[in-house]
Amino acid sequence: MESKEEIAIKKGRIFKHNQKEHFKIKQKFWYVWYRSNNKEDPRILFQTGATTEESAKEQKDKLKESGIFSGYEVGIVSLNAEISDFHYLKDVNKNDYNFIKSIDLKNFIVIDTETTGFASWDQVIDLAAVKVVDYEIVDRFQCFIIPTCKLKPDSIKVHGLTKEFLDKNGIPSTQAYSKFKSFIENGGPFVGHNISFDKRMIESNSRKSRVPIDIDIAFDTQRITEKLIHLPDYKLSNIINLLGLRGDLQSHSALDDVIGTFKLAKSMYEVYKNIWYHLKYMIMVFQYFMK
C-alpha cells in the first residue's frame, strides 16, 4: 500500500501518465515535504526534487534552519519512480499570475473548428462547442457546413472530411451560423486550444454569411499549458495522450477536440488551484535557494 506521502506526491505537483515499457527508466526521487500537523496531508516542495537521499536531507536541514517553515513539521520522502511516468510542472512566478488566473473561471463555452485550409479565405466545415457550468459540460453543439470553395488535400489529411460527406451531412453556412449563434446566446466567454485560429475563422466566415459572431476569448488552453507544464510539444492530440485524457475521443473531430480541450482545461484548473495555494512557500523556497 502506498504511503500518505507517496499519494501526496502523485496528486500534487506531478502528473502521471503511461508509456510503453521500453521507454521507462528506473529512478528513485526524493522530496522535502511539510505539514502543519500529522493529520494533514504533507505538501511536497517540487523544487527540492533530488536523486539522492543525502541531497534531500541537506535541503531539508537548510530549510529548517532558514525559519521559513517555523511551526511546521518538515521531512523527506522517496518514491520509486519511472522517469518517463512523470511530467514536472514549470516554476511559476508572480509575473505569470495575471495570465494564468484567467483559467479560474467556472462558466464558459469551448469551441473548435475544422476548415477547408488554413488561409484567411478558407471556410469552416465542422463547427463544435460545449457549454461548461461549474467545470461540467451541460450542453453541446456540432454542425457540418457545406463549403463553397475547394477542400485542400492537406486539410483533408488532417480531418478526413470530404466534399461528398459534407454535401450529404452538412447545411449551408448561413443556417449553420444562425444555429451556432442561438446556441451561444447568453453564453461565453470562449475557450479553445490555439483559439485565435478558431476566433479568426468563425468571425470572418460568419460575417461573410451575414450572421456576424464575435468571439470573446477567456483563455487559451495551449498557452496555459505552455506556462504550467514541460511537454515535448503542445499539440492538443499529443497533450491528450500524454495526460491520459484520450478515452474514446478521436483527433481532429471538432466535437471530440472540444471535449478534449475541456478535459485539458479542467486538468489545468486543478494544477492552478494547487500552485496558488502554495505560492507563498514556493516563492520563499525559490528565493532561499537562489541566495
C-alpha positions as protocol buffer text, in pm:
chain_id: "A"
residue {
  index: 1
  type: MET
  ca { x: 0 y: 0 z: 0 }
}
residue {
  index: 2
  type: GLU
  ca { x: 127 y: 346 z: -87 }
}
residue {
  index: 3
  type: SER
  ca { x: 218 y: 575 z: 199 }
}
residue {
  index: 4
  type: LYS
  ca { x: 36 y: 903 z: 257 }
}
residue {
  index: 5
  type: GLU
  ca { x: 349 y: 1084 z: 140 }
}
residue {
  index: 6
  type: GLU
  ca { x: 363 y: 890 z: -188 }
}
residue {
  index: 7
  type: ILE
  ca { x: -4 y: 958 z: -256 }
}
residue {
  index: 8
  type: ALA
  ca { x: 51 y: 1327 z: -187 }
}
residue {
  index: 9
  type: ILE
  ca { x: 331 y: 1341 z: -444 }
}
residue {
  index: 10
  type: LYS
  ca { x: 118 y: 1181 z: -711 }
}
residue {
  index: 11
  type: LYS
  ca { x: -179 y: 1408 z: -653 }
}
residue {
  index: 12
  type: GLY
  ca { x: 31 y: 1720 z: -609 }
}
residue {
  index: 13
  type: ARG
  ca { x: 279 y: 1883 z: -842 }
}
residue {
  index: 14
  type: ILE
  ca { x: 336 y: 1585 z: -1068 }
}
residue {
  index: 15
  type: PHE
  ca { x: 125 y: 1435 z: -1344 }
}
residue {
  index: 16
  type: LYS
  ca { x: 142 y: 1059 z: -1402 }
}
residue {
  index: 17
  type: HIS
  ca { x: 87 y: 904 z: -1742 }
}
residue {
  index: 18
  type: ASN
  ca { x: 152 y: 570 z: -1910 }
}
residue {
  index: 19
  type: GLN
  ca { x: 425 y: 497 z: -2161 }
}
residue {
  index: 20
  type: LYS
  ca { x: 535 y: 182 z: -2338 }
}
residue {
  index: 21
  type: GLU
  ca { x: 756 y: -34 z: -2117 }
}
residue {
  index: 22
  type: HIS
  ca { x: 1075 y: 5 z: -2318 }
}
residue {
  index: 23
  type: PHE
  ca { x: 1069 y: 385 z: -2272 }
}
residue {
  index: 24
  type: LYS
  ca { x: 1088 y: 360 z: -1892 }
}
residue {
  index: 25
  type: ILE
  ca { x: 1399 y: 429 z: -1686 }
}
residue {
  index: 26
  type: LYS
  ca { x: 1401 y: 329 z: -1318 }
}
residue {
  index: 27
  type: GLN
  ca { x: 1491 y: 606 z: -1076 }
}
residue {
  index: 28
  type: LYS
  ca { x: 1432 y: 699 z: -711 }
}
residue {
  index: 29
  type: PHE
  ca { x: 1330 y: 1057 z: -638 }
}
residue {
  index: 30
  type: TRP
  ca { x: 1347 y: 1232 z: -301 }
}
residue {
  index: 31
  type: TYR
  ca { x: 1142 y: 1535 z: -195 }
}
residue {
  index: 32
  type: VAL
  ca { x: 1115 y: 1764 z: 105 }
}
residue {
  index: 33
  type: TRP
  ca { x: 763 y: 1790 z: 243 }
}
residue {
  index: 34
  type: TYR
  ca { x: 592 y: 2000 z: 509 }
}
residue {
  index: 35
  type: ARG
  ca { x: 264 y: 1995 z: 704 }
}
residue {
  index: 36
  type: SER
  ca { x: 112 y: 2180 z: 998 }
}
residue {
  index: 37
  type: ASN
  ca { x: 13 y: 1864 z: 1189 }
}
residue {
  index: 38
  type: ASN
  ca { x: 19 y: 1487 z: 1148 }
}
residue {
  index: 39
  type: LYS
  ca { x: -347 y: 1479 z: 1042 }
}
residue {
  index: 40
  type: GLU
  ca { x: -281 y: 1692 z: 735 }
}
residue {
  index: 41
  type: ASP
  ca { x: -156 y: 1553 z: 404 }
}
residue {
  index: 42
  type: PRO
  ca { x: 209 y: 1651 z: 352 }
}
residue {
  index: 43
  type: ARG
  ca { x: 267 y: 1918 z: 90 }
}
residue {
  index: 44
  type: ILE
  ca { x: 551 y: 1839 z: -147 }
}
residue {
  index: 45
  type: LEU
  ca { x: 805 y: 2108 z: -239 }
}
residue {
  index: 46
  type: PHE
  ca { x: 871 y: 2026 z: -602 }
}
residue {
  index: 47
  type: GLN
  ca { x: 1180 y: 2249 z: -618 }
}
residue {
  index: 48
  type: THR
  ca { x: 1358 y: 2011 z: -380 }
}
residue {
  index: 49
  type: GLY
  ca { x: 1343 y: 1705 z: -606 }
}
residue {
  index: 50
  type: ALA
  ca { x: 1669 y: 1512 z: -570 }
}
residue {
  index: 51
  type: THR
  ca { x: 1804 y: 1178 z: -687 }
}
residue {
  index: 52
  type: THR
  ca { x: 1992 y: 1103 z: -360 }
}
residue {
  index: 53
  type: GLU
  ca { x: 1871 y: 1088 z: -1 }
}
residue {
  index: 54
  type: GLU
  ca { x: 2173 y: 1286 z: 117 }
}
residue {
  index: 55
  type: SER
  ca { x: 2091 y: 1578 z: -112 }
}
residue {
  index: 56
  type: ALA
  ca { x: 1727 y: 1582 z: 1 }
}
residue {
  index: 57
  type: LYS
  ca { x: 1831 y: 1576 z: 370 }
}
residue {
  index: 58
  type: GLU
  ca { x: 2070 y: 1865 z: 312 }
}
residue {
  index: 59
  type: GLN
  ca { x: 1792 y: 2072 z: 155 }
}
residue {
  index: 60
  type: LYS
  ca { x: 1556 y: 1982 z: 439 }
}
residue {
  index: 61
  type: ASP
  ca { x: 1809 y: 2093 z: 703 }
}
residue {
  index: 62
  type: LYS
  ca { x: 1872 y: 2421 z: 523 }
}
residue {
  index: 63
  type: LEU
  ca { x: 1500 y: 2494 z: 504 }
}
residue {
  index: 64
  type: LYS
  ca { x: 1450 y: 2420 z: 874 }
}
residue {
  index: 65
  type: GLU
  ca { x: 1741 y: 2649 z: 961 }
}
residue {
  index: 66
  type: SER
  ca { x: 1601 y: 2926 z: 740 }
}
residue {
  index: 67
  type: GLY
  ca { x: 1289 y: 2959 z: 954 }
}
residue {
  index: 68
  type: ILE
  ca { x: 1056 y: 2958 z: 653 }
}
residue {
  index: 69
  type: PHE
  ca { x: 866 y: 2661 z: 792 }
}
residue {
  index: 70
  type: SER
  ca { x: 871 y: 2757 z: 1157 }
}
residue {
  index: 71
  type: GLY
  ca { x: 588 y: 2574 z: 1331 }
}
residue {
  index: 72
  type: TYR
  ca { x: 562 y: 2312 z: 1058 }
}
residue {
  index: 73
  type: GLU
  ca { x: 673 y: 1951 z: 1051 }
}
residue {
  index: 74
  type: VAL
  ca { x: 930 y: 1902 z: 773 }
}
residue {
  index: 75
  type: GLY
  ca { x: 1062 y: 1574 z: 636 }
}
residue {
  index: 76
  type: ILE
  ca { x: 1174 y: 1389 z: 324 }
}
residue {
  index: 77
  type: VAL
  ca { x: 1012 y: 1108 z: 129 }
}
residue {
  index: 78
  type: SER
  ca { x: 1131 y: 884 z: -153 }
}
residue {
  index: 79
  type: LEU
  ca { x: 934 y: 748 z: -442 }
}
residue {
  index: 80
  type: ASN
  ca { x: 1046 y: 462 z: -662 }
}
residue {
  index: 81
  type: ALA
  ca { x: 953 y: 606 z: -1000 }
}
residue {
  index: 82
  type: GLU
  ca { x: 1000 y: 557 z: -1368 }
}
residue {
  index: 83
  type: ILE
  ca { x: 1127 y: 881 z: -1515 }
}
residue {
  index: 84
  type: SER
  ca { x: 902 y: 869 z: -1820 }
}
residue {
  index: 85
  type: ASP
  ca { x: 596 y: 835 z: -1596 }
}
residue {
  index: 86
  type: PHE
  ca { x: 614 y: 1196 z: -1483 }
}
residue {
  index: 87
  type: HIS
  ca { x: 575 y: 1544 z: -1622 }
}
residue {
  index: 88
  type: TYR
  ca { x: 724 y: 1809 z: -1398 }
}
residue {
  index: 89
  type: LEU
  ca { x: 548 y: 2140 z: -1369 }
}
residue {
  index: 90
  type: LYS
  ca { x: 731 y: 2457 z: -1457 }
}
residue {
  index: 91
  type: ASP
  ca { x: 835 y: 2709 z: -1195 }
}
residue {
  index: 92
  type: VAL
  ca { x: 564 y: 2973 z: -1196 }
}
residue {
  index: 93
  type: ASN
  ca { x: 648 y: 3323 z: -1077 }
}
residue {
  index: 94
  type: LYS
  ca { x: 424 y: 3607 z: -962 }
}
residue {
  index: 95
  type: ASN
  ca { x: 454 y: 3779 z: -1300 }
}
residue {
  index: 96
  type: ASP
  ca { x: 260 y: 3489 z: -1456 }
}
residue {
  index: 97
  type: TYR
  ca { x: -24 y: 3521 z: -1209 }
}
residue {
  index: 98
  type: ASN
  ca { x: -249 y: 3759 z: -1404 }
}
residue {
  index: 99
  type: PHE
  ca { x: -215 y: 3546 z: -1716 }
}
residue {
  index: 100
  type: ILE
  ca { x: -272 y: 3205 z: -1558 }
}
residue {
  index: 101
  type: LYS
  ca { x: -554 y: 3314 z: -1326 }
}
residue {
  index: 102
  type: SER
  ca { x: -778 y: 3354 z: -1633 }
}
residue {
  index: 103
  type: ILE
  ca { x: -839 y: 2980 z: -1600 }
}
residue {
  index: 104
  type: ASP
  ca { x: -1016 y: 3044 z: -1267 }
}
residue {
  index: 105
  type: LEU
  ca { x: -1347 y: 3070 z: -1449 }
}
residue {
  index: 106
  type: LYS
  ca { x: -1626 y: 2820 z: -1383 }
}
residue {
  index: 107
  type: ASN
  ca { x: -1863 y: 2902 z: -1673 }
}
residue {
  index: 108
  type: PHE
  ca { x: -1756 y: 2927 z: -2037 }
}
residue {
  index: 109
  type: ILE
  ca { x: -1801 y: 2783 z: -2387 }
}
residue {
  index: 110
  type: VAL
  ca { x: -1533 y: 2567 z: -2551 }
}
residue {
  index: 111
  type: ILE
  ca { x: -1512 y: 2591 z: -2931 }
}
residue {
  index: 112
  type: ASP
  ca { x: -1326 y: 2419 z: -3213 }
}
residue {
  index: 113
  type: THR
  ca { x: -1337 y: 2418 z: -3592 }
}
residue {
  index: 114
  type: GLU
  ca { x: -1220 y: 2211 z: -3885 }
}
residue {
  index: 115
  type: THR
  ca { x: -1161 y: 2406 z: -4207 }
}
residue {
  index: 116
  type: THR
  ca { x: -1100 y: 2374 z: -4580 }
}
residue {
  index: 117
  type: GLY
  ca { x: -748 y: 2506 z: -4522 }
}
residue {
  index: 118
  type: PHE
  ca { x: -552 y: 2746 z: -4307 }
}
residue {
  index: 119
  type: ALA
  ca { x: -562 y: 3070 z: -4508 }
}
residue {
  index: 120
  type: SER
  ca { x: -784 y: 3365 z: -4419 }
}
residue {
  index: 121
  type: TRP
  ca { x: -1011 y: 3293 z: -4718 }
}
residue {
  index: 122
  type: ASP
  ca { x: -1072 y: 2929 z: -4622 }
}
residue {
  index: 123
  type: GLN
  ca { x: -1402 y: 2815 z: -4476 }
}
residue {
  index: 124
  type: VAL
  ca { x: -1522 y: 2637 z: -4162 }
}
residue {
  index: 125
  type: ILE
  ca { x: -1669 y: 2295 z: -4241 }
}
residue {
  index: 126
  type: ASP
  ca { x: -1704 y: 2144 z: -3890 }
}
residue {
  index: 127
  type: LEU
  ca { x: -1810 y: 2370 z: -3603 }
}
residue {
  index: 128
  type: ALA
  ca { x: -1850 y: 2243 z: -3247 }
}
residue {
  index: 129
  type: ALA
  ca { x: -1893 y: 2377 z: -2896 }
}
residue {
  index: 130
  type: VAL
  ca { x: -1981 y: 2272 z: -2542 }
}
residue {
  index: 131
  type: LYS
  ca { x: -2127 y: 2485 z: -2264 }
}
residue {
  index: 132
  type: VAL
  ca { x: -1950 y: 2449 z: -1931 }
}
residue {
  index: 133
  type: VAL
  ca { x: -2104 y: 2535 z: -1593 }
}
residue {
  index: 134
  type: ASP
  ca { x: -1900 y: 2479 z: -1276 }
}
residue {
  index: 135
  type: TYR
  ca { x: -1649 y: 2283 z: -1485 }
}
residue {
  index: 136
  type: GLU
  ca { x: -1911 y: 2035 z: -1606 }
}
residue {
  index: 137
  type: ILE
  ca { x: -2047 y: 2006 z: -1963 }
}
residue {
  index: 138
  type: VAL
  ca { x: -2417 y: 2094 z: -1968 }
}
residue {
  index: 139
  type: ASP
  ca { x: -2485 y: 2120 z: -2343 }
}
residue {
  index: 140
  type: ARG
  ca { x: -2311 y: 2052 z: -2673 }
}
residue {
  index: 141
  type: PHE
  ca { x: -2329 y: 2159 z: -3037 }
}
residue {
  index: 142
  type: GLN
  ca { x: -2190 y: 2031 z: -3366 }
}
residue {
  index: 143
  type: CYS
  ca { x: -2269 y: 2125 z: -3723 }
}
residue {
  index: 144
  type: PHE
  ca { x: -2113 y: 2028 z: -4056 }
}
residue {
  index: 145
  type: ILE
  ca { x: -2112 y: 2306 z: -4316 }
}
residue {
  index: 146
  type: ILE
  ca { x: -2129 y: 2267 z: -4693 }
}
residue {
  index: 147
  type: PRO
  ca { x: -1826 y: 2453 z: -4837 }
}
residue {
  index: 148
  type: THR
  ca { x: -1841 y: 2676 z: -5141 }
}
residue {
  index: 149
  type: CYS
  ca { x: -1468 y: 2650 z: -5202 }
}
residue {
  index: 150
  type: LYS
  ca { x: -1237 y: 2360 z: -5273 }
}
residue {
  index: 151
  type: LEU
  ca { x: -1106 y: 2149 z: -4985 }
}
residue {
  index: 152
  type: LYS
  ca { x: -727 y: 2144 z: -4979 }
}
residue {
  index: 153
  type: PRO
  ca { x: -568 y: 1795 z: -4980 }
}
residue {
  index: 154
  type: ASP
  ca { x: -354 y: 1882 z: -4675 }
}
residue {
  index: 155
  type: SER
  ca { x: -661 y: 1973 z: -4472 }
}
residue {
  index: 156
  type: ILE
  ca { x: -843 y: 1653 z: -4574 }
}
residue {
  index: 157
  type: LYS
  ca { x: -545 y: 1455 z: -4442 }
}
residue {
  index: 158
  type: VAL
  ca { x: -596 y: 1626 z: -4104 }
}
residue {
  index: 159
  type: HIS
  ca { x: -971 y: 1592 z: -4052 }
}
residue {
  index: 160
  type: GLY
  ca { x: -1076 y: 1332 z: -4312 }
}
residue {
  index: 161
  type: LEU
  ca { x: -1382 y: 1529 z: -4421 }
}
residue {
  index: 162
  type: THR
  ca { x: -1458 y: 1503 z: -4794 }
}
residue {
  index: 163
  type: LYS
  ca { x: -1683 y: 1711 z: -5019 }
}
residue {
  index: 164
  type: GLU
  ca { x: -1910 y: 1410 z: -5064 }
}
residue {
  index: 165
  type: PHE
  ca { x: -1955 y: 1371 z: -4688 }
}
residue {
  index: 166
  type: LEU
  ca { x: -2019 y: 1743 z: -4635 }
}
residue {
  index: 167
  type: ASP
  ca { x: -2266 y: 1768 z: -4925 }
}
residue {
  index: 168
  type: LYS
  ca { x: -2461 y: 1482 z: -4767 }
}
residue {
  index: 169
  type: ASN
  ca { x: -2434 y: 1574 z: -4397 }
}
residue {
  index: 170
  type: GLY
  ca { x: -2376 y: 1950 z: -4397 }
}
residue {
  index: 171
  type: ILE
  ca { x: -2600 y: 2255 z: -4413 }
}
residue {
  index: 172
  type: PRO
  ca { x: -2547 y: 2598 z: -4575 }
}
residue {
  index: 173
  type: SER
  ca { x: -2323 y: 2835 z: -4380 }
}
residue {
  index: 174
  type: THR
  ca { x: -2594 y: 3093 z: -4309 }
}
residue {
  index: 175
  type: GLN
  ca { x: -2810 y: 2828 z: -4146 }
}
residue {
  index: 176
  type: ALA
  ca { x: -2511 y: 2685 z: -3958 }
}
residue {
  index: 177
  type: TYR
  ca { x: -2401 y: 3018 z: -3809 }
}
residue {
  index: 178
  type: SER
  ca { x: -2760 y: 3105 z: -3716 }
}
residue {
  index: 179
  type: LYS
  ca { x: -2786 y: 2778 z: -3521 }
}
residue {
  index: 180
  type: PHE
  ca { x: -2447 y: 2840 z: -3358 }
}
residue {
  index: 181
  type: LYS
  ca { x: -2541 y: 3196 z: -3264 }
}
residue {
  index: 182
  type: SER
  ca { x: -2857 y: 3067 z: -3095 }
}
residue {
  index: 183
  type: PHE
  ca { x: -2654 y: 2803 z: -2907 }
}
residue {
  index: 184
  type: ILE
  ca { x: -2403 y: 3052 z: -2767 }
}
residue {
  index: 185
  type: GLU
  ca { x: -2662 y: 3320 z: -2684 }
}
residue {
  index: 186
  type: ASN
  ca { x: -2610 y: 3448 z: -2329 }
}
residue {
  index: 187
  type: GLY
  ca { x: -2307 y: 3221 z: -2305 }
}
residue {
  index: 188
  type: GLY
  ca { x: -1934 y: 3276 z: -2323 }
}
residue {
  index: 189
  type: PRO
  ca { x: -1668 y: 3385 z: -2286 }
}
residue {
  index: 190
  type: PHE
  ca { x: -1486 y: 3135 z: -2505 }
}
residue {
  index: 191
  type: VAL
  ca { x: -1210 y: 2881 z: -2454 }
}
residue {
  index: 192
  type: GLY
  ca { x: -1013 y: 2681 z: -2710 }
}
residue {
  index: 193
  type: HIS
  ca { x: -678 y: 2527 z: -2795 }
}
residue {
  index: 194
  type: ASN
  ca { x: -494 y: 2778 z: -3014 }
}
residue {
  index: 195
  type: ILE
  ca { x: -824 y: 2962 z: -3003 }
}
residue {
  index: 196
  type: SER
  ca { x: -700 y: 3262 z: -3201 }
}
residue {
  index: 197
  type: PHE
  ca { x: -730 y: 3048 z: -3517 }
}
residue {
  index: 198
  type: ASP
  ca { x: -1089 y: 2944 z: -3439 }
}
residue {
  index: 199
  type: LYS
  ca { x: -1181 y: 3301 z: -3345 }
}
residue {
  index: 200
  type: ARG
  ca { x: -1047 y: 3434 z: -3676 }
}
residue {
  index: 201
  type: MET
  ca { x: -1221 y: 3166 z: -3883 }
}
residue {
  index: 202
  type: ILE
  ca { x: -1559 y: 3193 z: -3709 }
}
residue {
  index: 203
  type: GLU
  ca { x: -1568 y: 3572 z: -3707 }
}
residue {
  index: 204
  type: SER
  ca { x: -1458 y: 3602 z: -4071 }
}
residue {
  index: 205
  type: ASN
  ca { x: -1688 y: 3334 z: -4210 }
}
residue {
  index: 206
  type: SER
  ca { x: -1991 y: 3432 z: -4002 }
}
residue {
  index: 207
  type: ARG
  ca { x: -1965 y: 3787 z: -4134 }
}
residue {
  index: 208
  type: LYS
  ca { x: -1942 y: 3663 z: -4491 }
}
residue {
  index: 209
  type: SER
  ca { x: -2258 y: 3461 z: -4420 }
}
residue {
  index: 210
  type: ARG
  ca { x: -2427 y: 3777 z: -4282 }
}
residue {
  index: 211
  type: VAL
  ca { x: -2463 y: 3625 z: -3934 }
}
residue {
  index: 212
  type: PRO
  ca { x: -2185 y: 3815 z: -3754 }
}
residue {
  index: 213
  type: ILE
  ca { x: -2049 y: 3646 z: -3442 }
}
residue {
  index: 214
  type: ASP
  ca { x: -1789 y: 3789 z: -3203 }
}
residue {
  index: 215
  type: ILE
  ca { x: -1567 y: 3553 z: -3003 }
}
residue {
  index: 216
  type: ASP
  ca { x: -1462 y: 3697 z: -2666 }
}
residue {
  index: 217
  type: ILE
  ca { x: -1165 y: 3486 z: -2553 }
}
residue {
  index: 218
  type: ALA
  ca { x: -1147 y: 3380 z: -2188 }
}
residue {
  index: 219
  type: PHE
  ca { x: -828 y: 3176 z: -2212 }
}
residue {
  index: 220
  type: ASP
  ca { x: -630 y: 2952 z: -2447 }
}
residue {
  index: 221
  type: THR
  ca { x: -553 y: 2602 z: -2314 }
}
residue {
  index: 222
  type: GLN
  ca { x: -241 y: 2582 z: -2531 }
}
residue {
  index: 223
  type: ARG
  ca { x: -89 y: 2896 z: -2377 }
}
residue {
  index: 224
  type: ILE
  ca { x: -196 y: 2798 z: -2024 }
}
residue {
  index: 225
  type: THR
  ca { x: -42 y: 2451 z: -2063 }
}
residue {
  index: 226
  type: GLU
  ca { x: 279 y: 2603 z: -2203 }
}
residue {
  index: 227
  type: LYS
  ca { x: 306 y: 2813 z: -1886 }
}
residue {
  index: 228
  type: LEU
  ca { x: 240 y: 2527 z: -1645 }
}
residue {
  index: 229
  type: ILE
  ca { x: 400 y: 2201 z: -1760 }
}
residue {
  index: 230
  type: HIS
  ca { x: 701 y: 2074 z: -1952 }
}
residue {
  index: 231
  type: LEU
  ca { x: 597 y: 1873 z: -2261 }
}
residue {
  index: 232
  type: PRO
  ca { x: 771 y: 1773 z: -2587 }
}
residue {
  index: 233
  type: ASP
  ca { x: 514 y: 1980 z: -2779 }
}
residue {
  index: 234
  type: TYR
  ca { x: 177 y: 2140 z: -2717 }
}
residue {
  index: 235
  type: LYS
  ca { x: -45 y: 1998 z: -2990 }
}
residue {
  index: 236
  type: LEU
  ca { x: -383 y: 1910 z: -2844 }
}
residue {
  index: 237
  type: SER
  ca { x: -376 y: 1547 z: -2960 }
}
residue {
  index: 238
  type: ASN
  ca { x: -33 y: 1487 z: -2804 }
}
residue {
  index: 239
  type: ILE
  ca { x: -123 y: 1653 z: -2472 }
}
residue {
  index: 240
  type: ILE
  ca { x: -445 y: 1450 z: -2451 }
}
residue {
  index: 241
  type: ASN
  ca { x: -245 y: 1131 z: -2499 }
}
residue {
  index: 242
  type: LEU
  ca { x: 33 y: 1222 z: -2255 }
}
residue {
  index: 243
  type: LEU
  ca { x: -203 y: 1322 z: -1976 }
}
residue {
  index: 244
  type: GLY
  ca { x: -422 y: 1015 z: -2018 }
}
residue {
  index: 245
  type: LEU
  ca { x: -731 y: 1212 z: -2125 }
}
residue {
  index: 246
  type: ARG
  ca { x: -789 y: 1039 z: -2458 }
}
residue {
  index: 247
  type: GLY
  ca { x: -1056 y: 781 z: -2372 }
}
residue {
  index: 248
  type: ASP
  ca { x: -1251 y: 719 z: -2694 }
}
residue {
  index: 249
  type: LEU
  ca { x: -1201 y: 1070 z: -2831 }
}
residue {
  index: 250
  type: GLN
  ca { x: -1090 y: 1100 z: -3195 }
}
residue {
  index: 251
  type: SER
  ca { x: -836 y: 1361 z: -3305 }
}
residue {
  index: 252
  type: HIS
  ca { x: -948 y: 1635 z: -3546 }
}
residue {
  index: 253
  type: SER
  ca { x: -1318 y: 1584 z: -3498 }
}
residue {
  index: 254
  type: ALA
  ca { x: -1435 y: 1929 z: -3389 }
}
residue {
  index: 255
  type: LEU
  ca { x: -1668 y: 1792 z: -3119 }
}
residue {
  index: 256
  type: ASP
  ca { x: -1413 y: 1543 z: -2982 }
}
residue {
  index: 257
  type: ASP
  ca { x: -1145 y: 1814 z: -2984 }
}
residue {
  index: 258
  type: VAL
  ca { x: -1382 y: 2043 z: -2793 }
}
residue {
  index: 259
  type: ILE
  ca { x: -1436 y: 1773 z: -2529 }
}
residue {
  index: 260
  type: GLY
  ca { x: -1061 y: 1707 z: -2518 }
}
residue {
  index: 261
  type: THR
  ca { x: -995 y: 2079 z: -2472 }
}
residue {
  index: 262
  type: PHE
  ca { x: -1249 y: 2087 z: -2189 }
}
residue {
  index: 263
  type: LYS
  ca { x: -1075 y: 1792 z: -2018 }
}
residue {
  index: 264
  type: LEU
  ca { x: -741 y: 1968 z: -2054 }
}
residue {
  index: 265
  type: ALA
  ca { x: -884 y: 2293 z: -1914 }
}
residue {
  index: 266
  type: LYS
  ca { x: -1023 y: 2104 z: -1615 }
}
residue {
  index: 267
  type: SER
  ca { x: -684 y: 1939 z: -1552 }
}
residue {
  index: 268
  type: MET
  ca { x: -500 y: 2270 z: -1575 }
}
residue {
  index: 269
  type: TYR
  ca { x: -756 y: 2427 z: -1341 }
}
residue {
  index: 270
  type: GLU
  ca { x: -666 y: 2166 z: -1078 }
}
residue {
  index: 271
  type: VAL
  ca { x: -299 y: 2248 z: -1131 }
}
residue {
  index: 272
  type: TYR
  ca { x: -373 y: 2618 z: -1096 }
}
residue {
  index: 273
  type: LYS
  ca { x: -552 y: 2566 z: -764 }
}
residue {
  index: 274
  type: ASN
  ca { x: -261 y: 2358 z: -632 }
}
residue {
  index: 275
  type: ILE
  ca { x: 1 y: 2609 z: -745 }
}
residue {
  index: 276
  type: TRP
  ca { x: -151 y: 2921 z: -595 }
}
residue {
  index: 277
  type: TYR
  ca { x: -240 y: 2752 z: -268 }
}
residue {
  index: 278
  type: HIS
  ca { x: 132 y: 2703 z: -210 }
}
residue {
  index: 279
  type: LEU
  ca { x: 267 y: 3005 z: -399 }
}
residue {
  index: 280
  type: LYS
  ca { x: 394 y: 3193 z: -93 }
}
residue {
  index: 281
  type: TYR
  ca { x: 602 y: 2891 z: 14 }
}
residue {
  index: 282
  type: MET
  ca { x: 731 y: 2824 z: -337 }
}
residue {
  index: 283
  type: ILE
  ca { x: 850 y: 3183 z: -368 }
}
residue {
  index: 284
  type: MET
  ca { x: 1023 y: 3176 z: -29 }
}
residue {
  index: 285
  type: VAL
  ca { x: 1192 y: 2843 z: -105 }
}
residue {
  index: 286
  type: PHE
  ca { x: 1300 y: 2962 z: -451 }
}
residue {
  index: 287
  type: GLN
  ca { x: 1442 y: 3285 z: -311 }
}
residue {
  index: 288
  type: TYR
  ca { x: 1621 y: 3095 z: -35 }
}
residue {
  index: 289
  type: PHE
  ca { x: 1798 y: 2858 z: -274 }
}
residue {
  index: 290
  type: MET
  ca { x: 1889 y: 3144 z: -506 }
}
residue {
  index: 291
  type: LYS
  ca { x: 2091 y: 3316 z: -230 }
}
